[in-house]
Amino acid sequence: MEAKTVVNFMRDYWLKTQRIDFSLWTAEDLPLAELLWGDPAVSHYICAAGCFSQAEIQNRLYLEIENYKRYNIQYFPIFDLGSSALIGCCGLRPYEGRTDCCELGFHLRLSYWGQGLAFEAASAIINNAFSQLGVSELRAGHHPDNHPSRCLLQKLGFEYLCDQFYPPTGLLHPSYRLIRP
């Protein structure tokens, strides 16, 4: 499968790190959503079928847009600061309908794995959640076979809570918590 690169030169960014620009999903971003969530390397651990259908990708995009409208948070699309290429997404969603407790998540395209970008993006989101949004607690989880995500959550300071059923995969996923310092 040929690797695709989608570059975005005319985006607004609301947060920057040393290597990452954070933007907002829009309805025009379906090609980006397809590039990210349509890649089996990305969706392998977050979808029981191993990859999302076109309709599921579109629904996921619209869920992120709706989360921003309702709660001012989403799994924000993130872009390489130098090339403007899509890295993936990283952000928050309400945890069980609460806004004082949010779920942290990140999905990166395969070509960006192993470069510390997930840690960099998640650290920025955690800082924003605790210092700007007034979130008191963050939750996160990962597929039981996704050992790099486990290591990353531990490096970020999350503590293991329990295994919880995750309907999209039909499996028990390790669940973690990080309390605002």
N, C-alpha and C positions, 0 to 999 in steps of 0.2 A: 504494500500500500504506500503510495507516495505521500510524503509529509506535506501538509499545506501550511502556509504562513499567511495570516491575515494581519495586515498592518492598518492602524487607525491613526491618521494624522490630525483629524479635526474633532477630537474629543475634549470634553471638559474633565479635569481631574480634581478630586476633592482632597486627596491625601497622597503624599509621596514619601518613599523611603529612599535609601541610598541607591537602590536599583529598580524600584517598582513605582508605577503610577496606578492609583485606584480610581475607577470611574463608576458610573451607574449603568445598569442594564436598561436598554430601551427596546421597544418593539422592533426597531430596525436592526437589532443585534442577532436576529435568528441565525445568520451565517456563522457568527462567532459561537453561539450556543451549540450549533451543530458540530463545529470544529472541536469544541471541548467535550460535550456530553455525548456526542456521536462516536467518539473514539473509544473502542473497547478497552484500551489500556487505562483510560480514565474511569470508565463506568464499571469495570470488572468488579470492584469492591463495593459499589453502591447500588447495584441493580441485580436482582435474582437471575434475570435472563442473560446477564453479562454485557448487554448493551441496550440502550434506550431506543425505542421506536421514534420516528419523526414526531408523532403526536406527543409522546412523553417528553421529548426535548422541548417542544413548543410550550407544553404545560409547565415545565420546570422554569423556563424563561419567564412566563407570565406570572408564576408564583413569586419569583424574585422581584419583579416589577411591582406586584401588589404588596409584597412585604415592605418595600420602600415607601409606597404611598400610605400604608396604614401605620407603620412603625418606625419609619426613617432608617431602617436597616435592611440589608440583603447580603447574599453571598456576592460581593462586588466583583466585577470583572477587573483583573489586574493585568497590566501591560509592562513590557520591558521598557525601562526608562530611556535606553539608548536607541532601540529600534522601533518602538511602539508596537511590537508584535504581542499577540495575546499569550500570556503565561498561563492563565487559568482564572480561578476565582477564589476569594477568601472573604469571609465576613461572618455575619450573625443572622440568626432568625430567632423569633420568640420561642422560648422553651415552655411547652405545654400552655401556650396562651399568655404567658407572663412576659412583661417587658423589663422587670428588675432582674430576671434570670434569662439568659440567652444561650443558644447553642452556637458554638464556634465550629466553622467548617471551612475546609479548603480542598479544592480539586485543581491539580496542576497537570498541564499537558506533559506527556512523557519526555519530551526533549528538555524540560526544565527540572526534572527530578534530580536529586542528589547534589544540588548547587546551593542549598541553604535558603532558597527563596520562600519555601513554605514557612520556615521559622521566621524569616524577616517579615513576611506579610502577616502572619498570625500575631507576632509580637506587636506590630503596629495596630492591629485590630483590638487586641487585648488592652493596650494602653488607651486607645480611643474609648473603648467600652467603659473602662473604669474611671477615666478622668473627664470625659466629655458627656457621656450618655448616662452616667449615674447607675450603671448596672452593678449589682452587688455580688452576682455569682454567674459564672460561665460553666456550661456543660459541654462535653464533647464525647464522641465515641468513634469507634473504627471497626471495620470488618475484623473478625477474629484472626484471619490470616495476614492482615496488613501490619507486619511488624515494624516497618519504618514509621507508620503513623503512631503506633504505640510509643516508640522511642521519642518521637517529636513531641507528643503531648506531655510526656514525662519531663523532657528538657524544658518545656514551657512552664512547668510547675504544676501541672494538673495531677490530682491524686485519684487513684482508682476507687470507684464506689462499688460497682456490681456489674453483672452482665444483664443487659436488657434486650428484650425482643425488638428487632428492627424490621418492621413489615416489608420495606422494599427488597430486602434480601431473604427474609424468612428465617433469619438466624439470630442467635443471641450475640450481641455486640458488647465488648467491654465498654463501660461507661465511666466517665471521669468528671471531676469537679475542680474548679479554681475559684476561690473566694477573693473578693477585692481586698487588697492589703489594708 
